[in-house]
Amino acid sequence: MAEDAAQLAPLDPTLVARTLANPPFVQTDGVINIRCLDFPSAGRSHFRLAPHYVYRSAELSGITEQGKSQLRALNIKKVFDLRSDDEMKKWDSPLPSIEGIDVIRTPVFKKEDYSPEDIAKRYELYATGKNESFMQLYSQILESAGEAFGTILRHIRDNPSEPFIFHCTAGKDRTGVLAAIILRLADVDTENITADYALTRIGREPGREMILARLLKEPMFQNNNQAALNLLTCRADTMAAFLDHFDEKYGGVDQYCKDFLGLTQDDLYTIKNNLLVPIL
C-alpha cells in the first residue's frame, strides 16, 4: 500500500528537474515526457539502439517556437501522432505545424472506438490502477493499432537516417506499448524496457496538474480524485506483466507484427538491422 501511495504522490521538484536535465530526456519547450530510446541490445552483443533516432513524448500541441527549434536541432524529420481526432477536439489540442518536420496522423483508435461509452469503459479500467485492467487496455491498443504501428515501423524499415518521434496524450499507454514493441524488436532486455516505461512517472510530472484537471472534468472522476490518480500510475511491474501477456497472447513481437501489422519476416529483419548500430 505504501508503494502504491508513493506512485500517486507528487514527486520532489528537485529530483524531477535534475532527472529531466539529463539523458535520456531532452529539452523541448512546451513538451513534456520527451526522451530518446537508447539502450543496448541484449540479443546482439556489442550492438545498441541507434542513438538520436527514436524519440517518444507526450502531445506536442503546446510546443513553442523555441521547442520547434529544439526538435529541428535533434534532426527529427517526422512526428507520428497516435491520438484520435475526437480526443484532440475534446482537449483543444490540435496538431502543431512545425517547419521542416512532417506531422503525421496515426491514430490508434478510430472515431468509432472513441464514443462516450467506449471512453467510459476505458476510464473504468484505468481507474482501478490494477495490472489486470491495464492488460485489457493494452490488448485493446494492440488490436486497434495495426495501421498506426505499421506505418511507424515501415518508417524504420524505409528511413533509417530520418529520426522520428511518436506520442499520444500523456506519452504513457499507447506510446508505452509502441515503445515496448520497438525495444523488443531491438532485443532490449526486460529490465530496460520496464525502466523506460517507468520513466514516464518523472517525465510526465511537469504536466501533472494539467492532466489531472482534464481528468477531473470527466463525470466518473469528478467525485473520485483517487480514481483519477490511479490512471496516472506507470509502475515497472505493469510493463513486466504486459510483456508476459504480449508473449503469451500474441506469440511475441515478430508474430504480432506479422498478424496485426502485415509485416513480413524480411521487413522485420530490415527493421531490426535499422534500429541497431555497433557499440564502438
MIPA-451970 format. One record per residue: x negated, y negated, z negated of N, C-alpha, C in turn; residue in one letter. Coordinates in steps of 0.05 Angstrom, whole numbers, plus 5000, padded with zeros to 4 digits. Each point is the difference from the previous one (the first is absolute). Layout:
N
R | X | Y | Z | X | Y | Z | X | Y | Z | A
...
end
This chain:
280
R | 4983 | 5024 | 5000 | 5017 | 4976 | 5000 | 4983 | 4975 | 5000 | M
R | 4978 | 5000 | 4984 | 4982 | 4977 | 4999 | 4988 | 4995 | 5028 | A
R | 4993 | 5022 | 5015 | 4988 | 4997 | 5026 | 5021 | 4987 | 5019 | E
R | 5025 | 5009 | 4998 | 5021 | 4989 | 5017 | 5004 | 4971 | 4994 | D
R | 5000 | 4992 | 4974 | 5004 | 4972 | 4993 | 4977 | 4983 | 5011 | A
R | 4975 | 5011 | 4999 | 4977 | 4985 | 5011 | 5003 | 4996 | 5030 | A
R | 5012 | 5019 | 5014 | 5004 | 4997 | 5028 | 5018 | 4977 | 5007 | Q
R | 5018 | 4994 | 4982 | 5021 | 4980 | 5006 | 4993 | 4972 | 4989 | L
R | 4981 | 4998 | 4982 | 4993 | 4975 | 4988 | 4983 | 4982 | 5018 | A
R | 5002 | 4974 | 4998 | 4982 | 4983 | 5015 | 4970 | 5006 | 4994 | P
R | 4983 | 4997 | 5020 | 4972 | 5005 | 4996 | 4985 | 4975 | 4991 | L
R | 4977 | 5004 | 4988 | 4983 | 4979 | 4992 | 4991 | 4983 | 5025 | D
R | 5006 | 4975 | 5001 | 4994 | 4984 | 5023 | 4970 | 4999 | 5007 | P
R | 4983 | 5002 | 4980 | 4971 | 5000 | 5004 | 4992 | 5025 | 5015 | T
R | 5011 | 5023 | 4991 | 4994 | 5026 | 5014 | 5010 | 4999 | 5028 | L
R | 5024 | 4989 | 5004 | 5011 | 4999 | 5028 | 4983 | 4983 | 5017 | V
R | 4993 | 4976 | 4991 | 4983 | 4982 | 5016 | 4973 | 5012 | 5007 | A
R | 4988 | 5012 | 4981 | 4974 | 5013 | 5004 | 5001 | 5022 | 5021 | R
R | 5021 | 5017 | 4997 | 5003 | 5022 | 5018 | 5006 | 4991 | 5029 | T
R | 5018 | 4981 | 5002 | 5008 | 4990 | 5027 | 4978 | 4985 | 5014 | L
R | 4980 | 4991 | 4985 | 4978 | 4985 | 5012 | 4979 | 5019 | 5013 | A
R | 5004 | 5026 | 4997 | 4979 | 5019 | 5009 | 5013 | 5021 | 5018 | N
R | 4983 | 5013 | 5017 | 5010 | 5021 | 5017 | 5012 | 5023 | 4982 | P
R | 5020 | 5014 | 5011 | 5009 | 4999 | 5028 | 5019 | 4977 | 5007 | P
R | 5007 | 4983 | 4979 | 5018 | 4978 | 5006 | 4986 | 4978 | 5016 | F
R | 5016 | 4987 | 5016 | 4989 | 4977 | 5016 | 5018 | 4976 | 4995 | V
R | 4989 | 4977 | 5004 | 5014 | 4975 | 4994 | 5015 | 4991 | 5025 | Q
R | 5026 | 4997 | 4998 | 5017 | 4990 | 5022 | 5022 | 4983 | 4988 | T
R | 4998 | 4974 | 5002 | 5018 | 4982 | 4987 | 5029 | 5005 | 5008 | D
R | 5017 | 5003 | 4980 | 5028 | 5004 | 5006 | 5009 | 5029 | 5003 | G
R | 4980 | 5019 | 4996 | 5006 | 5028 | 5002 | 4990 | 5014 | 4975 | V
R | 5016 | 5018 | 4989 | 4991 | 5016 | 4977 | 4994 | 5029 | 5008 | I
R | 4985 | 5013 | 4983 | 4996 | 5029 | 5002 | 4987 | 5008 | 5026 | N
R | 4981 | 4984 | 5009 | 4987 | 5005 | 5025 | 4972 | 5011 | 4995 | I
R | 4994 | 5022 | 5013 | 4975 | 5013 | 4995 | 4993 | 5018 | 5024 | R
R | 4974 | 5007 | 5001 | 4990 | 5017 | 5021 | 4999 | 5029 | 4991 | C
R | 5007 | 5019 | 5017 | 4996 | 5028 | 4994 | 4971 | 5008 | 5006 | L
R | 4985 | 5006 | 4980 | 4972 | 5005 | 5003 | 4991 | 5021 | 4980 | D
R | 4999 | 5025 | 5010 | 4993 | 5023 | 4983 | 4983 | 5020 | 5016 | F
R | 4984 | 5015 | 4986 | 4985 | 5022 | 5013 | 5019 | 5023 | 5008 | P
R | 4993 | 5015 | 5020 | 5015 | 5023 | 5008 | 4989 | 5024 | 4984 | S
R | 5018 | 5014 | 4987 | 4992 | 5024 | 4984 | 4995 | 5024 | 5019 | A
R | 5014 | 5000 | 5022 | 4998 | 5023 | 5018 | 4977 | 4999 | 5020 | G
R | 4991 | 4975 | 5005 | 4977 | 4997 | 5018 | 4978 | 4985 | 4985 | R
R | 4981 | 5015 | 4990 | 4979 | 4987 | 4984 | 4984 | 4980 | 5017 | S
R | 4992 | 4979 | 4986 | 4985 | 4978 | 5013 | 5017 | 4984 | 5020 | H
R | 5026 | 5002 | 4997 | 5018 | 4982 | 5015 | 5018 | 4985 | 4981 | F
R | 5010 | 4978 | 5009 | 5019 | 4983 | 4985 | 5019 | 4987 | 5019 | R
R | 5022 | 4989 | 4988 | 5018 | 4984 | 5017 | 4985 | 4976 | 5012 | L
R | 5006 | 4994 | 5025 | 4987 | 4978 | 5013 | 5005 | 4974 | 4983 | A
R | 4980 | 4986 | 4992 | 5004 | 4976 | 4983 | 5014 | 4978 | 5016 | P
R | 5017 | 4985 | 4986 | 5013 | 4977 | 5011 | 5017 | 5007 | 5025 | H
R | 5012 | 5023 | 4999 | 5017 | 5009 | 5022 | 5030 | 5002 | 4992 | Y
R | 5006 | 5013 | 4978 | 5027 | 5004 | 4991 | 5006 | 4984 | 4975 | V
R | 5020 | 4983 | 5001 | 5008 | 4984 | 4977 | 5030 | 5006 | 4994 | Y
R | 5007 | 4996 | 4975 | 5028 | 5002 | 4991 | 5006 | 4976 | 4982 | R
R | 5026 | 4994 | 4998 | 5008 | 4976 | 4984 | 5030 | 5000 | 4995 | S
R | 5008 | 4980 | 4985 | 5029 | 4993 | 4998 | 5007 | 4982 | 5023 | A
R | 5025 | 4991 | 5001 | 5010 | 4984 | 5023 | 4982 | 4976 | 5005 | E
R | 4999 | 4992 | 5026 | 4984 | 4977 | 5008 | 5016 | 4975 | 5004 | L
R | 5026 | 5001 | 4993 | 5018 | 4978 | 5006 | 4991 | 4973 | 4988 | S
R | 4986 | 5002 | 4977 | 4992 | 4975 | 4986 | 4972 | 4991 | 5007 | G
R | 4988 | 5013 | 5020 | 4972 | 4993 | 5007 | 4997 | 4971 | 5007 | I
R | 4979 | 4987 | 4990 | 4995 | 4972 | 5006 | 4981 | 4998 | 5025 | T
R | 4995 | 4976 | 5009 | 4982 | 4996 | 5022 | 4972 | 5009 | 4991 | E
R | 4992 | 4995 | 4975 | 4975 | 5010 | 4991 | 4999 | 5031 | 5000 | Q
R | 5023 | 5012 | 4992 | 5001 | 5029 | 5001 | 4998 | 5011 | 5028 | G
R | 5012 | 4987 | 5019 | 4998 | 5008 | 5028 | 4971 | 4999 | 5009 | K
R | 4986 | 4979 | 4993 | 4971 | 4998 | 5007 | 4984 | 5023 | 4987 | S
R | 5008 | 5007 | 4975 | 4986 | 5021 | 4986 | 5005 | 5027 | 5014 | Q
R | 5024 | 5004 | 5009 | 5006 | 5025 | 5015 | 4983 | 5001 | 5026 | L
R | 4999 | 4978 | 5014 | 4984 | 5000 | 5024 | 4970 | 5005 | 4994 | R
R | 4991 | 4989 | 4978 | 4972 | 5005 | 4992 | 4994 | 5029 | 4994 | A
R | 5021 | 5015 | 4992 | 4997 | 5029 | 4996 | 5000 | 5015 | 5027 | L
R | 5004 | 4986 | 5022 | 5001 | 5011 | 5027 | 5025 | 5018 | 5004 | N
R | 5021 | 4995 | 4984 | 5024 | 5016 | 5003 | 5014 | 4992 | 5026 | I
R | 5007 | 5020 | 5016 | 5012 | 4995 | 5026 | 5031 | 5005 | 5000 | K
R | 5009 | 5017 | 4983 | 5028 | 5007 | 5000 | 5011 | 5002 | 4971 | K
R | 5025 | 4991 | 4997 | 5015 | 5004 | 4975 | 5023 | 5018 | 5006 | V
R | 5004 | 5021 | 4984 | 5023 | 5018 | 5004 | 5018 | 4996 | 4975 | F
R | 5024 | 4990 | 5005 | 5019 | 4994 | 4979 | 5021 | 5023 | 4998 | D
R | 5000 | 5013 | 4977 | 5017 | 5024 | 4995 | 5028 | 4993 | 4990 | L
R | 5006 | 4974 | 4996 | 5025 | 4992 | 4989 | 5023 | 5001 | 5021 | R
R | 5024 | 5002 | 4990 | 5024 | 5000 | 5017 | 5008 | 4971 | 5006 | S
R | 5016 | 4997 | 5022 | 5010 | 4973 | 5007 | 5018 | 4989 | 4978 | D
R | 5018 | 5017 | 4989 | 5018 | 4991 | 4979 | 4985 | 4992 | 4975 | D
R | 4979 | 5014 | 4994 | 4983 | 4994 | 4977 | 4988 | 4973 | 5002 | E
R | 4989 | 4994 | 5024 | 4988 | 4973 | 5004 | 5020 | 4978 | 4998 | M
R | 5024 | 5005 | 5010 | 5022 | 4981 | 4999 | 5009 | 4995 | 4971 | K
R | 5003 | 5022 | 4986 | 5010 | 4999 | 4973 | 4982 | 4983 | 4982 | K
R | 4974 | 5003 | 5003 | 4981 | 4986 | 4982 | 4989 | 4975 | 5014 | W
R | 5010 | 4993 | 5023 | 4990 | 4977 | 5015 | 4970 | 5000 | 5002 | D
R | 4991 | 5023 | 5011 | 4971 | 5005 | 5002 | 4993 | 5008 | 5029 | S
R | 5001 | 4981 | 5018 | 4997 | 5007 | 5028 | 4971 | 5007 | 5008 | P
R | 4998 | 5010 | 5024 | 4973 | 5006 | 5011 | 4985 | 4974 | 5003 | L
R | 4974 | 5000 | 4993 | 4984 | 4976 | 5004 | 4990 | 5000 | 5029 | P
R | 4993 | 4977 | 5010 | 4986 | 4998 | 5025 | 4971 | 4993 | 4994 | S
R | 4982 | 5017 | 5010 | 4971 | 4996 | 4993 | 4984 | 5000 | 5026 | I
R | 4990 | 4977 | 5007 | 4985 | 4997 | 5025 | 4977 | 5020 | 5001 | E
R | 4999 | 5015 | 5022 | 4978 | 5019 | 5004 | 5005 | 5028 | 4989 | G
R | 5023 | 5003 | 4986 | 5006 | 5026 | 4988 | 5028 | 5008 | 5009 | I
R | 5003 | 5025 | 5009 | 5027 | 5010 | 5007 | 5014 | 5010 | 4976 | D
R | 5025 | 4990 | 4995 | 5016 | 5010 | 4978 | 5022 | 5018 | 5012 | V
R | 5000 | 5025 | 4992 | 5016 | 5020 | 5014 | 5021 | 5012 | 4980 | I
R | 5025 | 5000 | 5009 | 5021 | 5011 | 4984 | 4999 | 5031 | 5001 | R
R | 4997 | 5013 | 4977 | 5000 | 5029 | 4999 | 5016 | 5008 | 4975 | T
R | 5026 | 4995 | 5000 | 5017 | 5006 | 4976 | 5002 | 5029 | 4995 | P
R | 4996 | 5008 | 4975 | 5004 | 5028 | 4991 | 5029 | 5007 | 5001 | V
R | 5017 | 4982 | 4988 | 5029 | 5005 | 4999 | 5014 | 4983 | 5021 | F
R | 5017 | 5012 | 5016 | 5015 | 4986 | 5020 | 5024 | 4987 | 4987 | K
R | 5014 | 4983 | 5015 | 5023 | 4985 | 4989 | 5020 | 5018 | 4986 | K
R | 5006 | 5024 | 5013 | 5020 | 5018 | 4989 | 4990 | 5013 | 4973 | E
R | 4974 | 4999 | 4995 | 4989 | 5011 | 4975 | 5000 | 4979 | 4978 | D
R | 5008 | 4975 | 5007 | 4997 | 4978 | 4981 | 5027 | 4989 | 4992 | Y
R | 5020 | 5017 | 5000 | 5027 | 4991 | 4991 | 4999 | 4995 | 4970 | S
R | 5019 | 4984 | 4989 | 5001 | 4995 | 4971 | 5001 | 5027 | 4984 | P
R | 5014 | 5020 | 5011 | 5003 | 5025 | 4986 | 4973 | 5015 | 4999 | E
R | 4986 | 4999 | 5023 | 4974 | 5014 | 5000 | 4979 | 4986 | 4982 | D
R | 5001 | 4973 | 5001 | 4982 | 4985 | 4982 | 5005 | 5006 | 4971 | I
R | 5026 | 5001 | 4993 | 5008 | 5006 | 4972 | 4990 | 5027 | 4991 | A
R | 5002 | 5020 | 5018 | 4991 | 5027 | 4993 | 4970 | 5000 | 4996 | K
R | 4985 | 4986 | 5017 | 4971 | 4999 | 4997 | 4993 | 4986 | 4974 | R
R | 5013 | 4978 | 4994 | 4994 | 4986 | 4975 | 5006 | 5017 | 4976 | Y
R | 5021 | 5016 | 5001 | 5007 | 5018 | 4978 | 4977 | 5019 | 4995 | E
R | 4988 | 5010 | 5021 | 4978 | 5019 | 4997 | 4975 | 4985 | 4989 | L
R | 4994 | 4977 | 5013 | 4977 | 4985 | 4991 | 5002 | 4993 | 4970 | Y
R | 5024 | 4993 | 4992 | 5005 | 4990 | 4973 | 4993 | 5020 | 4978 | A
R | 5000 | 5026 | 5007 | 4993 | 5020 | 4979 | 4971 | 4999 | 4993 | T
R | 4983 | 4992 | 5019 | 4971 | 5000 | 4996 | 4988 | 5028 | 4998 | G
R | 5016 | 5021 | 5007 | 4990 | 5028 | 4997 | 4988 | 5010 | 5026 | K
R | 4979 | 5016 | 4997 | 4987 | 5011 | 5024 | 5020 | 5015 | 5018 | N
R | 5019 | 5015 | 4988 | 5019 | 5015 | 5016 | 5016 | 4982 | 5018 | E
R | 5007 | 4977 | 4990 | 5015 | 4980 | 5016 | 4982 | 4989 | 5023 | S
R | 4975 | 4994 | 4993 | 4982 | 4990 | 5021 | 4996 | 5020 | 5021 | F
R | 5000 | 5026 | 4994 | 4996 | 5020 | 5021 | 5024 | 4999 | 5019 | M
R | 5024 | 4996 | 4990 | 5023 | 4998 | 5018 | 4997 | 4975 | 5018 | Q
R | 4992 | 4978 | 4988 | 4997 | 4975 | 5015 | 4978 | 5002 | 5021 | L
R | 4978 | 5013 | 4992 | 4978 | 5002 | 5019 | 5006 | 5019 | 5022 | Y
R | 5016 | 5020 | 4995 | 5010 | 5018 | 5021 | 5017 | 4984 | 5020 | S
R | 5017 | 4982 | 4990 | 5016 | 4983 | 5018 | 4982 | 4984 | 5018 | Q
R | 4979 | 4989 | 4988 | 4981 | 4984 | 5016 | 4987 | 5018 | 5021 | I
R | 4990 | 5023 | 4992 | 4986 | 5017 | 5019 | 5019 | 5008 | 5024 | L
R | 5025 | 5005 | 4993 | 5018 | 5010 | 5021 | 5013 | 4978 | 5016 | E
R | 4996 | 4975 | 4992 | 5011 | 4978 | 5015 | 4979 | 4985 | 5016 | S
R | 4974 | 5005 | 4994 | 4979 | 4983 | 5010 | 4985 | 5011 | 5025 | A
R | 5012 | 5020 | 5013 | 4986 | 5012 | 5023 | 4990 | 4979 | 5020 | G
R | 5018 | 4983 | 5009 | 4993 | 4980 | 5021 | 4980 | 4980 | 4989 | E
R | 5005 | 4990 | 4976 | 4983 | 4980 | 4988 | 4972 | 5010 | 4995 | A
R | 4998 | 5022 | 4985 | 4974 | 5011 | 4994 | 4986 | 5010 | 5025 | F
R | 5015 | 5011 | 5019 | 4988 | 5009 | 5025 | 4987 | 4977 | 5016 | G
R | 5014 | 4977 | 5000 | 4988 | 4976 | 5013 | 4974 | 4992 | 4988 | T
R | 4998 | 5001 | 4974 | 4976 | 4991 | 4986 | 4977 | 5020 | 5004 | I
R | 5006 | 5026 | 4998 | 4979 | 5020 | 5004 | 4991 | 5000 | 5029 | L
R | 5018 | 4994 | 5019 | 4991 | 4998 | 5028 | 4982 | 4976 | 5004 | R
R | 5004 | 4979 | 4984 | 4981 | 4977 | 5001 | 4972 | 5010 | 4992 | H
R | 4999 | 5016 | 4979 | 4974 | 5011 | 4992 | 4988 | 5017 | 5022 | I
R | 5016 | 5016 | 5013 | 4991 | 5017 | 5022 | 4989 | 4984 | 5023 | R
R | 5013 | 4978 | 5007 | 4994 | 4985 | 5024 | 4983 | 4976 | 4996 | D
R | 4998 | 4990 | 4975 | 4986 | 4974 | 4996 | 4982 | 5001 | 4975 | N
R | 4980 | 5016 | 5001 | 4982 | 5003 | 4977 | 4984 | 4975 | 4993 | P
R | 4999 | 4981 | 5018 | 4985 | 4976 | 4995 | 5017 | 4976 | 4994 | S
R | 5027 | 5005 | 4995 | 5018 | 4978 | 4993 | 5011 | 5004 | 4972 | E
R | 4988 | 4987 | 4980 | 5010 | 5002 | 4973 | 5029 | 4992 | 4998 | P
R | 5014 | 5011 | 4981 | 5029 | 4995 | 4997 | 5008 | 5001 | 4971 | F
R | 5024 | 4990 | 4995 | 5012 | 5000 | 4973 | 5029 | 5009 | 5002 | I
R | 5009 | 5016 | 4981 | 5028 | 5008 | 4999 | 5011 | 4993 | 4973 | F
R | 5026 | 4994 | 4999 | 5012 | 4991 | 4974 | 5030 | 5005 | 5001 | H
R | 5011 | 5001 | 4975 | 5029 | 4999 | 4997 | 5007 | 4975 | 4984 | C
R | 5016 | 5002 | 4979 | 5006 | 4976 | 4985 | 4980 | 4996 | 4977 | T
R | 4998 | 5019 | 4982 | 4981 | 4998 | 4978 | 4974 | 5015 | 5005 | A
R | 4999 | 5015 | 5022 | 4976 | 5015 | 5006 | 4996 | 5024 | 4983 | G
R | 5022 | 5013 | 4991 | 4997 | 5023 | 4981 | 5010 | 5026 | 5012 | K
R | 5025 | 5001 | 5009 | 5012 | 5026 | 5006 | 4996 | 5008 | 5030 | D
R | 5013 | 4985 | 5018 | 4995 | 5006 | 5029 | 4971 | 4997 | 5007 | R
R | 4988 | 4979 | 4990 | 4971 | 4995 | 5005 | 4984 | 5022 | 4987 | T
R | 5007 | 5007 | 4975 | 4985 | 5020 | 4986 | 5001 | 5028 | 5013 | G
R | 5023 | 5007 | 5011 | 5003 | 5026 | 5013 | 4983 | 5000 | 5026 | V
R | 5001 | 4978 | 5015 | 4984 | 5000 | 5024 | 4970 | 5000 | 4994 | L
R | 4992 | 4985 | 4979 | 4972 | 5000 | 4992 | 4991 | 5028 | 4993 | A
R | 5017 | 5015 | 4986 | 4993 | 5027 | 4992 | 4996 | 5018 | 5025 | A
R | 5017 | 4996 | 5020 | 4998 | 5016 | 5025 | 4974 | 4994 | 5014 | I
R | 4993 | 4974 | 5002 | 4975 | 4992 | 5013 | 4976 | 5011 | 4984 | I
R | 5001 | 4998 | 4974 | 4978 | 5011 | 4984 | 4998 | 5030 | 5002 | L
R | 5022 | 5014 | 5001 | 5000 | 5029 | 5004 | 4987 | 5007 | 5027 | R
R | 5007 | 4985 | 5021 | 4988 | 5005 | 5026 | 4970 | 4996 | 4999 | L
R | 4991 | 4982 | 4984 | 4971 | 4996 | 4996 | 4988 | 5019 | 4981 | A
R | 5016 | 5018 | 4989 | 4991 | 5020 | 4981 | 4988 | 4988 | 4974 | D
R | 5013 | 4978 | 4992 | 4992 | 4988 | 4974 | 5012 | 5017 | 4978 | V
R | 4986 | 5002 | 4978 | 5009 | 5019 | 4979 | 5024 | 4988 | 4984 | D
R | 5014 | 5017 | 4986 | 5024 | 4992 | 4986 | 4994 | 4979 | 4979 | T
R | 4978 | 5002 | 4986 | 4994 | 4980 | 4980 | 4999 | 4972 | 5011 | E
R | 4988 | 4996 | 5023 | 4998 | 4974 | 5013 | 5026 | 4991 | 5011 | N
R | 5016 | 5018 | 5011 | 5026 | 4993 | 5010 | 5019 | 4990 | 4978 | I
R | 4999 | 5014 | 4977 | 5017 | 4992 | 4978 | 4990 | 4973 | 4988 | T
R | 4973 | 4997 | 5000 | 4989 | 4975 | 4989 | 5009 | 4976 | 5018 | A
R | 5000 | 5004 | 5026 | 5008 | 4979 | 5018 | 5029 | 4992 | 4995 | D
R | 5017 | 5020 | 4997 | 5029 | 4995 | 4995 | 5003 | 4984 | 4974 | Y
R | 4986 | 5008 | 4979 | 5002 | 4987 | 4974 | 4990 | 4972 | 5000 | A
R | 4983 | 4992 | 5019 | 4989 | 4973 | 5001 | 5022 | 4980 | 5005 | L
R | 5023 | 5009 | 5011 | 5022 | 4981 | 5004 | 5010 | 4988 | 4974 | T
R | 4995 | 5015 | 4978 | 5008 | 4989 | 4974 | 4987 | 4973 | 4995 | R
R | 4975 | 4997 | 5009 | 4985 | 4975 | 4997 | 5005 | 4982 | 5024 | I
R | 5000 | 5011 | 5024 | 5003 | 4984 | 5023 | 5026 | 4985 | 5002 | G
R | 5021 | 5012 | 4989 | 5026 | 4988 | 5001 | 5005 | 4980 | 4978 | R
R | 4983 | 5000 | 4980 | 5005 | 4984 | 4975 | 5005 | 4971 | 5005 | E
R | 4985 | 4987 | 5019 | 5006 | 4971 | 5004 | 5028 | 4995 | 5010 | P
R | 5013 | 5020 | 5012 | 5028 | 4996 | 5010 | 5020 | 5013 | 4982 | G
R | 4993 | 5007 | 4976 | 5017 | 5015 | 4981 | 5027 | 4984 | 4996 | R
R | 4998 | 4975 | 4993 | 5024 | 4985 | 4993 | 5018 | 4996 | 5024 | E
R | 4988 | 4996 | 5024 | 5016 | 4997 | 5024 | 5015 | 5026 | 5006 | M
R | 4986 | 5022 | 4998 | 5012 | 5026 | 5006 | 5023 | 5006 | 4980 | I
R | 4995 | 4995 | 4974 | 5021 | 5005 | 4980 | 5024 | 4981 | 5005 | L
R | 4994 | 4975 | 5008 | 5022 | 4982 | 5005 | 5018 | 5010 | 5023 | A
R | 4988 | 5011 | 5020 | 5015 | 5011 | 5022 | 5017 | 5024 | 4990 | R
R | 4987 | 5018 | 4985 | 5014 | 5024 | 4991 | 5024 | 4993 | 4982 | L
R | 4996 | 4980 | 4983 | 5021 | 4993 | 4981 | 5024 | 4986 | 5013 | L
R | 4998 | 4995 | 5026 | 5023 | 4990 | 5015 | 5018 | 5024 | 5008 | K
R | 4989 | 5024 | 4999 | 5015 | 5024 | 5007 | 5020 | 5007 | 4978 | E
R | 5025 | 5006 | 5006 | 5019 | 5005 | 4979 | 4992 | 5021 | 4979 | P
R | 4987 | 5022 | 5010 | 4993 | 5021 | 4981 | 4977 | 4993 | 4980 | M
R | 4986 | 4978 | 5007 | 4977 | 4992 | 4983 | 5007 | 4976 | 4983 | F
R | 5022 | 4987 | 5005 | 5005 | 4974 | 4987 | 5002 | 5003 | 4970 | Q
R | 5010 | 5022 | 4991 | 5002 | 5005 | 4971 | 4983 | 5023 | 4991 | N
R | 4979 | 5006 | 5016 | 4983 | 5023 | 4993 | 4971 | 4993 | 5009 | N
R | 4988 | 4983 | 4985 | 4972 | 4992 | 5006 | 4981 | 5024 | 5000 | N
R | 5005 | 5019 | 4983 | 4983 | 5024 | 4998 | 5000 | 5015 | 5026 | Q
R | 5023 | 5003 | 5012 | 5002 | 5014 | 5026 | 4984 | 4986 | 5021 | A
R | 5002 | 4973 | 5001 | 4984 | 4985 | 5019 | 4970 | 5004 | 4996 | A
R | 4992 | 5000 | 4975 | 4972 | 5005 | 4994 | 4991 | 5028 | 5009 | L
R | 5018 | 5019 | 4996 | 4993 | 5028 | 5008 | 4993 | 5001 | 5030 | N
R | 5014 | 4984 | 5015 | 4996 | 5000 | 5029 | 4971 | 4992 | 5007 | L
R | 4987 | 4985 | 4983 | 4973 | 4989 | 5005 | 4978 | 5020 | 4994 | L
R | 5007 | 5023 | 4987 | 4978 | 5018 | 4992 | 4985 | 5011 | 5024 | T
R | 4974 | 5003 | 4996 | 4983 | 5012 | 5021 | 4978 | 5016 | 4986 | C
R | 5007 | 5022 | 4989 | 4982 | 5017 | 4985 | 4985 | 5019 | 5019 | R
R | 4975 | 5005 | 4993 | 4984 | 5019 | 5016 | 5013 | 5027 | 5001 | A
R | 5013 | 5009 | 4978 | 5012 | 5026 | 4999 | 5024 | 5002 | 5020 | D
R | 5012 | 4977 | 5006 | 5022 | 5001 | 5020 | 4989 | 5007 | 5027 | T
R | 4977 | 4987 | 5008 | 4988 | 5007 | 5025 | 4990 | 5028 | 5001 | M
R | 4988 | 5010 | 4978 | 4991 | 5027 | 4999 | 5023 | 5020 | 5004 | A
R | 5023 | 4994 | 4988 | 5024 | 5017 | 5004 | 5009 | 4998 | 5029 | A
R | 4999 | 4976 | 5011 | 5008 | 4997 | 5028 | 4982 | 5017 | 5019 | F
R | 4974 | 5000 | 4996 | 4982 | 5015 | 5017 | 5006 | 5030 | 4999 | L
R | 5006 | 5010 | 4976 | 5008 | 5028 | 4997 | 5026 | 5005 | 5015 | D
R | 5019 | 4982 | 4996 | 5026 | 5002 | 5014 | 4997 | 4999 | 5030 | H
R | 4983 | 4982 | 5009 | 4994 | 4997 | 5029 | 4990 | 5026 | 5012 | F
R | 4981 | 5012 | 4986 | 4989 | 5026 | 5010 | 5021 | 5022 | 5000 | D
R | 5015 | 5001 | 4978 | 5019 | 5023 | 4997 | 5024 | 4997 | 5019 | E
R | 5011 | 4976 | 5002 | 5024 | 4997 | 5016 | 4995 | 4995 | 5030 | K
R | 4978 | 4987 | 5006 | 4995 | 4992 | 5028 | 4976 | 5014 | 5012 | Y
R | 4986 | 5017 | 4986 | 4978 | 5015 | 5011 | 4974 | 4986 | 5002 | G
R | 4998 | 4977 | 4986 | 4975 | 4985 | 5002 | 5001 | 4979 | 5021 | G
R | 4978 | 4984 | 5002 | 5000 | 4976 | 5016 | 5001 | 5007 | 5030 | V
R | 4985 | 5019 | 5009 | 4999 | 5007 | 5028 | 5028 | 5009 | 5010 | D
R | 5012 | 5017 | 4984 | 5026 | 5011 | 5008 | 5022 | 4978 | 5000 | Q
R | 4999 | 4983 | 4980 | 5019 | 4978 | 4999 | 4997 | 4982 | 5024 | Y
R | 4975 | 4993 | 5007 | 4996 | 4982 | 5023 | 5009 | 5013 | 5026 | C
R | 4998 | 5026 | 5003 | 5010 | 5013 | 5024 | 5031 | 5001 | 5000 | K
R | 5011 | 5007 | 4977 | 5029 | 5004 | 4999 | 5016 | 4974 | 5000 | D
R | 4991 | 4980 | 4987 | 5016 | 4975 | 4996 | 4990 | 4977 | 5017 | F
R | 4974 | 5000 | 5007 | 4989 | 4977 | 5015 | 4994 | 5007 | 5030 | L
R | 5003 | 5026 | 5007 | 4996 | 5008 | 5027 | 4971 | 4999 | 5009 | G
R | 4981 | 5002 | 4982 | 4972 | 5000 | 5007 | 4990 | 5028 | 5006 | L
R | 4981 | 5002 | 5017 | 4988 | 5026 | 5007 | 4975 | 5005 | 4984 | T
R | 4989 | 5024 | 5001 | 4975 | 5006 | 4986 | 4978 | 4984 | 5012 | Q
R | 5000 | 4995 | 5026 | 4979 | 4982 | 5012 | 5003 | 4972 | 4989 | D
R | 5025 | 4990 | 4998 | 5004 | 4973 | 4988 | 4987 | 4999 | 4972 | D
R | 5006 | 5020 | 4984 | 4991 | 5000 | 4972 | 4969 | 5002 | 4999 | L
R | 4988 | 5015 | 5018 | 4971 | 5002 | 5001 | 4988 | 4972 | 5005 | Y
R | 5012 | 4986 | 5020 | 4990 | 4973 | 5006 | 5005 | 4980 | 4977 | T
R | 5023 | 5001 | 4988 | 5006 | 4982 | 4978 | 4981 | 5005 | 4977 | I
R | 4995 | 5025 | 4993 | 4981 | 5005 | 4978 | 4972 | 4990 | 5006 | K
R | 4991 | 5004 | 5025 | 4974 | 4991 | 5008 | 4998 | 4969 | 4999 | N
R | 5022 | 4987 | 5009 | 5000 | 4971 | 5001 | 5001 | 4987 | 4972 | N
R | 5011 | 5015 | 4981 | 5001 | 4989 | 4972 | 4973 | 5001 | 4986 | L
R | 4982 | 5017 | 5008 | 4976 | 5006 | 4985 | 4975 | 4990 | 5014 | L
R | 4981 | 4992 | 4984 | 4973 | 4993 | 5010 | 4979 | 5013 | 4981 | V
R | 4976 | 5005 | 5011 | 4979 | 5012 | 4983 | 4992 | 4981 | 4977 | P
R | 4993 | 5011 | 4978 | 4989 | 4984 | 4978 | 4970 | 4998 | 5005 | I
R | 4991 | 4976 | 5004 | 4971 | 4996 | 5008 | 4983 | 4997 | 4975 | L
end
